[in-house]
Amino acid sequence: MGQSDAKGGREITGKHVLIGFVAAFALIIGVNVLMAVQAVRTFPGLEVKNGYVASQTFNERKAAQEALGWTTSAELVGSELVLSINGPDGHPVEVRELNATLGRPTEAKDDREPAFVFNGQAYVAPMELHDGNWDLRLVAIAQDGTVFQQRLKLHIKR
């Protein structure tokens, strides 16, 4: 016969202990499944389709990009996103083609493509952003055809 307390309470049987263990493990497994689903659902995606193929030309692409000598910066000024691309002489660079995606570092649902226009000094695009961390993933093609890729971090706090 199982143990009961002195006041005549219910007995704790093997069945009760088993139910307690099963409930605890079910809770742990349920939380793990929920967290895994959330992690996969909010993952922004792959950087490249095939990492091995991309790695084969990485050093050459990196050297060509560094040879441009460009420096970049991005900031939100009022309601405009300002992207500066400057050459080694410090003067603004006008690129042949510019593609950019602005989004959160952890999820793709807020991603947007700014409509940048070169104003002679920098690239500007109208943009309303909420506070927090943002990534500007930039792909620019130089006048000579060199591809320039960079990710710029923005921290917006108003």
C-alpha positions in Angstrom: 0.0 0.0 0.0 1.3 3.5 -0.8 2.1 6.3 1.6 -0.5 8.8 2.8 -0.2 11.8 5.0 -1.3 11.7 8.6 -4.5 13.6 7.8 -5.8 11.0 5.4 -4.8 12.7 2.1 -4.5 10.9 -1.2 -1.9 8.3 -1.8 0.9 8.9 -4.4 1.0 5.9 -6.5 3.3 4.8 -9.4 0.5 6.0 -11.7 0.7 9.5 -10.3 4.5 9.6 -10.6 4.3 8.3 -14.2 1.8 11.0 -15.1 4.0 13.7 -13.6 7.1 12.5 -15.6 5.1 12.3 -18.8 3.6 15.7 -18.3 7.0 17.3 -17.6 8.7 15.8 -20.6 5.7 16.6 -22.8 6.0 20.3 -21.7 9.8 20.3 -22.4 9.3 18.7 -25.8 6.4 21.0 -26.7 8.5 24.1 -25.9 11.4 22.8 -28.0 9.2 22.1 -31.0 7.6 25.6 -30.7 11.1 27.2 -30.6 12.4 25.2 -33.5 9.3 26.1 -35.6 9.7 29.8 -34.7 13.5 29.7 -35.6 12.8 28.1 -39.0 9.8 30.4 -39.8 11.7 33.6 -39.1 15.0 32.6 -40.8 15.7 35.1 -43.5 17.2 32.6 -45.9 20.4 31.5 -47.5 23.1 34.0 -48.5 24.2 31.9 -51.5 22.7 28.9 -53.2 25.8 26.8 -53.1 28.5 27.7 -50.6 31.1 25.5 -52.2 30.7 27.1 -55.6 30.7 30.6 -54.1 33.9 29.8 -52.2 35.8 28.9 -55.4 36.0 32.5 -56.6 35.8 34.3 -53.2 39.4 35.4 -53.1 39.3 36.8 -56.6 36.0 38.7 -56.0 37.3 40.0 -52.7 40.6 41.3 -54.3 38.7 43.0 -57.1 36.3 44.6 -54.6 39.1 45.8 -52.4 41.0 47.2 -55.4 38.1 49.7 -55.9 39.0 51.3 -52.6 35.4 52.2 -51.9 34.1 53.2 -48.4 30.4 53.0 -47.7 28.1 54.3 -45.0 24.3 54.4 -44.5 22.1 56.4 -42.2 18.6 57.6 -41.8 18.3 61.3 -42.1 14.7 62.4 -41.3 12.6 60.2 -43.6 15.4 59.5 -46.1 17.8 56.6 -46.2 21.2 58.0 -47.3 23.8 55.7 -48.7 27.3 57.1 -49.3 29.8 55.3 -51.6 33.1 57.1 -51.8 36.2 56.3 -53.8 39.8 56.2 -52.5 40.1 59.9 -53.0 37.0 60.5 -50.8 34.8 61.7 -53.6 31.3 60.3 -54.2 31.1 57.4 -56.7 28.3 56.9 -59.1 27.8 53.2 -59.9 26.6 51.6 -63.0 24.0 49.5 -61.2 22.8 49.5 -57.6 20.6 46.8 -55.9 19.9 47.0 -52.2 17.7 45.2 -49.7 16.9 46.7 -46.3 15.6 44.4 -43.6 15.9 43.1 -40.1 18.8 40.9 -39.4 16.7 38.1 -38.0 13.7 37.9 -40.3 12.7 38.6 -43.9 9.1 39.8 -43.5 10.1 43.5 -43.2 12.5 43.3 -46.2 12.2 46.1 -48.7 14.1 47.4 -51.7 14.9 51.1 -51.4 14.5 53.2 -54.6 17.9 54.9 -54.4 18.5 58.0 -56.6 22.0 59.5 -56.9 22.0 63.2 -56.0 25.6 63.9 -56.9 26.8 63.3 -53.4 25.0 60.1 -52.2 22.2 57.7 -53.0 18.9 58.7 -51.3 15.6 56.9 -50.9 12.5 57.8 -49.0 12.2 55.4 -46.1 10.1 55.2 -42.9 11.8 52.9 -40.4 10.9 51.7 -36.9 13.4 51.7 -34.1 15.8 48.8 -33.9 18.5 47.1 -35.9 18.4 47.0 -39.7 20.7 45.5 -42.3 21.3 47.1 -45.7 22.5 44.4 -48.1 24.2 46.2 -51.0 25.2 45.0 -54.4 26.8 47.7 -56.6 28.4 47.3 -60.0 31.2 49.7 -60.7 31.5 51.4 -64.1 34.2 48.8 -65.1 31.9 45.9 -64.2 33.4 45.0 -60.8 30.8 43.7 -58.3 30.9 45.3 -54.9 28.9 43.6 -52.1 28.6 44.7 -48.6 26.2 44.6 -45.6 25.8 47.8 -43.6 24.3 47.8 -40.2 21.9 50.6 -39.1 20.7 51.2 -35.6 17.6 53.4 -35.6 16.7 55.0 -32.3 14.5 58.1 -32.2 
